[in-house]
Amino acid sequence: MQRFTNKTVLITGGTSGMGLATARRLLDEGAYVAITGRDQARLDSAVAGLDGDRVLAVRADVASLADTDQLMRRIETWRGGLNAVFANAGIGIFKPSAEITEADFDRTVDVNFKGVYFTVQKSLPLMRDGSAIVINASWTLHRGLATGSVYSASKAAVHNLARTLGADLAPRGIRVNSVSPGYIDTEMYRSLNTDHGAEARNSAEVALGSLGHAEDVAAAVAFLSSDDAAYITGQDLVVDGGLVGSATTR
């Protein structure tokens, strides 16, 4: 499929995991893709594995409005406008609620909510009518996670934002949806699940019996960003193998 030929897409947090997999998917479908990350070395490594002729890599922290402003200027100079945004950058701090510090709270909200909000807001002048926004939420907005109080709340916030912005931006034909990944086998997942047996335990919670892959989420983002989803807005697409809706214990 070449659903994104000559279209321009921004992916925040595009140096690894779901962001990088989505960049590959959309490049394969003909897109020009701008990716961001906070670490220049990781950006350089990501670009080395992509089709560089249609990639713009910009070092930016989504929690910094100055970085986001500079990012939008770079995209405008490069391609003039945007056809889709995947607001993917996020962090996870997982502790019992009694152990969450003010610094934990502020950093999580700064990246996961403030960063998403202003990525979208500052993209709007560049977004063409009829374009699409996809926000990376989480399965935890649908089901409680004991150590995920602030993380889960931030993800619930951005899904609610997708519903609100779906209504707000409808007059321009801009569709806004979220994806809620389950247990996806990424670098971040591995860093948070280091104990022996974590993969087996998590897989046992999933109806399909295994972790997902970054490419599974990339396919969902590509669908929601494409004209195939032209009549879908304000929705959350759960990509979890049945973790939330039909979970089973194996």
C-alpha positions as CSV (number, residue, x, y, z in Angstrom):
1,M,0.0,0.0,0.0
2,Q,1.1,3.6,-0.7
3,R,-1.5,5.5,1.4
4,F,1.0,8.2,2.4
5,T,2.8,9.0,-0.9
6,N,4.1,12.6,-0.7
7,K,2.4,13.1,2.7
8,T,4.3,14.5,5.7
9,V,4.0,13.0,9.1
10,L,5.5,14.1,12.5
11,I,6.3,11.3,15.0
12,T,7.5,12.5,18.5
13,G,9.6,10.0,20.4
14,G,10.6,8.4,17.1
15,T,14.0,7.0,18.0
16,S,12.9,3.5,19.2
17,G,10.0,1.2,19.9
18,M,6.6,2.1,18.6
19,G,7.6,5.5,17.2
20,L,10.5,4.1,15.2
21,A,8.3,1.2,13.9
22,T,5.7,3.7,12.8
23,A,8.3,5.8,11.0
24,R,9.4,2.7,9.1
25,R,5.8,1.7,8.3
26,L,4.9,5.1,7.0
27,L,8.1,5.5,5.0
28,D,7.3,2.2,3.4
29,E,4.0,3.6,2.4
30,G,5.5,6.7,0.8
31,A,5.5,9.3,3.5
32,Y,8.0,12.0,4.4
33,V,8.6,11.6,8.2
34,A,9.9,13.9,10.8
35,I,11.0,12.2,14.0
36,T,12.1,13.7,17.3
37,G,14.0,12.5,20.4
38,R,15.9,14.1,23.3
39,D,19.2,12.3,22.6
40,Q,21.2,13.2,19.4
41,A,23.1,9.9,19.4
42,R,19.8,7.9,19.4
43,L,18.4,10.1,16.7
44,D,21.5,9.5,14.5
45,S,21.2,5.8,15.1
46,A,17.5,5.8,14.2
47,V,18.1,7.7,11.0
48,A,20.9,5.4,10.0
49,G,18.3,2.6,9.8
50,L,15.7,4.6,7.8
51,D,15.4,6.0,4.3
52,G,17.3,9.2,4.9
53,D,16.0,11.0,1.8
54,R,12.6,11.3,3.3
55,V,13.5,11.7,7.0
56,L,13.9,14.8,9.1
57,A,15.4,14.2,12.5
58,V,15.1,17.0,15.1
59,R,16.5,16.8,18.6
60,A,13.6,18.1,20.8
61,D,12.1,17.5,24.3
62,V,8.3,17.6,24.0
63,A,8.1,19.1,27.5
64,S,9.9,22.2,26.2
65,L,7.7,24.6,24.3
66,A,10.8,26.3,22.9
67,D,12.0,23.0,21.4
68,T,8.5,22.4,20.0
69,D,8.4,25.8,18.4
70,Q,11.8,25.1,16.8
71,L,10.6,21.7,15.6
72,M,7.6,23.3,13.8
73,R,9.8,25.9,12.1
74,R,12.1,23.1,10.8
75,I,9.1,21.1,9.5
76,E,7.6,24.2,7.8
77,T,11.0,24.9,6.1
78,W,11.4,21.3,5.1
79,R,7.9,20.4,3.8
80,G,5.6,23.4,4.3
81,G,2.9,21.5,6.2
82,L,1.7,18.3,7.9
83,N,-0.8,15.6,6.9
84,A,-0.5,13.6,10.2
85,V,0.9,13.7,13.7
86,F,1.7,10.7,16.0
87,A,2.1,12.2,19.4
88,N,4.0,9.2,20.8
89,A,6.7,10.6,23.1
90,G,6.1,9.5,26.7
91,I,7.7,8.2,29.9
92,G,6.7,5.7,32.6
93,I,7.4,6.0,36.3
94,F,5.9,3.1,38.1
95,K,5.8,3.1,41.9
96,P,3.2,2.7,44.6
97,S,1.3,6.0,45.0
98,A,2.8,6.6,48.5
99,E,6.3,6.7,46.9
100,I,5.6,9.1,44.0
101,T,7.5,12.3,44.5
102,E,6.6,15.8,43.2
103,A,9.5,15.4,40.7
104,D,8.0,12.1,39.4
105,F,4.6,13.8,39.1
106,D,5.9,16.9,37.3
107,R,8.1,15.0,34.8
108,T,5.3,12.5,34.0
109,V,2.7,15.2,33.4
110,D,5.2,17.4,31.6
111,V,6.0,14.8,29.0
112,N,2.8,12.7,28.8
113,F,0.2,15.4,29.0
114,K,1.7,18.8,28.5
115,G,4.0,17.5,25.8
116,V,1.1,16.0,23.9
117,Y,-1.1,19.0,24.3
118,F,1.4,21.5,23.0
119,T,2.7,19.2,20.2
120,V,-0.8,19.1,18.9
121,Q,-1.5,22.8,19.5
122,K,1.7,24.0,17.8
123,S,1.2,21.5,14.9
124,L,-2.2,23.0,14.0
125,P,-1.0,25.9,11.9
126,L,0.9,23.4,9.7
127,M,-1.8,20.8,9.5
128,R,-3.7,20.6,6.3
129,D,-7.5,20.3,6.4
130,G,-8.5,16.7,6.4
131,S,-5.4,15.5,8.2
132,A,-5.1,13.2,11.2
133,I,-3.7,13.2,14.7
134,V,-3.0,10.0,16.7
135,I,-2.1,10.1,20.4
136,N,-0.3,7.3,22.1
137,A,-2.4,6.4,25.3
138,S,-2.2,3.1,27.1
139,W,-4.2,0.0,28.2
140,T,-3.9,1.4,31.7
141,L,-6.6,3.9,31.0
142,H,-9.0,1.0,30.8
143,R,-7.8,-1.1,33.7
144,G,-6.1,-0.3,37.0
145,L,-2.4,-0.9,37.5
146,A,-1.3,-0.7,41.1
147,T,2.0,1.0,40.5
148,G,0.7,3.3,37.6
149,S,-1.3,6.0,39.4
150,V,0.2,9.1,37.7
151,Y,1.2,7.3,34.5
152,S,-2.3,6.0,34.0
153,A,-3.9,9.3,34.9
154,S,-1.8,11.0,32.3
155,K,-2.8,8.5,29.6
156,A,-6.5,8.9,30.5
157,A,-6.0,12.6,30.1
158,V,-4.6,12.3,26.6
159,H,-7.4,10.0,25.5
160,N,-10.0,12.5,26.8
161,L,-8.0,15.1,24.9
162,A,-8.4,13.1,21.7
163,R,-12.2,13.1,22.2
164,T,-12.3,16.8,22.9
165,L,-10.0,17.7,20.0
166,G,-12.0,15.4,17.7
167,A,-14.9,17.7,18.3
168,D,-12.9,20.9,18.3
169,L,-11.1,20.3,15.0
170,A,-14.0,18.6,13.1
171,P,-14.8,21.8,11.2
172,R,-11.4,21.5,9.5
173,G,-11.9,17.8,8.9
174,I,-9.0,17.0,11.2
175,R,-9.6,13.6,12.9
176,V,-8.1,12.9,16.3
177,N,-7.9,9.4,17.8
178,S,-5.8,7.5,20.3
179,V,-4.2,4.1,20.4
180,S,-3.9,2.1,23.7
181,P,-1.1,-0.4,23.4
182,G,-0.9,-3.3,25.8
183,Y,2.2,-5.2,26.7
184,I,4.4,-4.4,23.7
185,D,7.9,-5.8,23.4
186,T,10.0,-2.6,23.1
187,E,13.2,-1.3,24.7
188,M,11.1,0.6,27.2
189,Y,9.1,-2.5,28.1
190,R,12.3,-4.4,28.7
191,S,13.8,-1.7,30.9
192,L,10.7,-1.7,33.1
193,N,10.4,-5.5,33.3
194,T,13.8,-6.8,34.2
195,D,12.9,-9.5,36.7
196,H,13.0,-13.1,35.6
197,G,9.6,-14.4,34.5
198,A,8.1,-11.0,33.8
199,E,7.4,-11.8,30.1
200,A,5.8,-15.1,31.0
201,R,3.6,-13.5,33.6
202,N,2.5,-10.7,31.4
203,S,1.9,-12.9,28.4
204,A,-0.4,-15.1,30.6
205,E,-2.6,-12.1,31.2
206,V,-3.2,-11.7,27.4
207,A,-5.9,-13.6,25.6
208,L,-3.7,-14.2,22.6
209,G,-0.9,-15.5,24.9
210,S,2.0,-13.3,23.9
211,L,3.5,-9.8,24.0
212,G,2.7,-7.5,21.1
213,H,5.3,-6.0,18.8
214,A,6.0,-2.4,17.9
215,E,4.9,-3.2,14.4
216,D,1.4,-4.1,15.6
217,V,1.0,-0.6,17.0
218,A,2.5,1.0,13.9
219,A,-0.2,-0.8,11.8
220,A,-2.9,0.7,13.9
221,V,-1.4,4.2,13.8
222,A,-1.1,3.9,10.0
223,F,-4.7,3.0,9.7
224,L,-6.0,5.8,11.9
225,S,-3.7,8.3,10.0
226,S,-4.9,7.2,6.6
227,D,-8.0,7.9,4.5
228,D,-9.1,4.3,5.4
229,A,-10.2,5.8,8.8
230,A,-11.8,8.9,7.2
231,Y,-15.0,8.5,9.3
232,I,-13.4,7.8,12.6
233,T,-12.6,10.4,15.2
234,G,-12.6,10.8,19.0
235,Q,-12.0,7.0,19.4
236,D,-9.5,4.8,21.2
237,L,-8.1,1.8,19.4
238,V,-6.8,-0.8,21.9
239,V,-3.9,-2.8,20.6
240,D,-3.4,-5.4,23.4
241,G,-4.1,-8.9,22.2
242,G,-7.1,-9.1,24.6
243,L,-5.3,-7.9,27.7
244,V,-8.2,-5.6,28.7
245,G,-11.3,-6.8,26.8
246,S,-11.0,-10.6,27.0
247,A,-8.0,-11.3,29.3
248,T,-7.5,-14.9,30.5
249,T,-5.1,-16.5,32.9
250,R,-3.1,-19.3,31.3
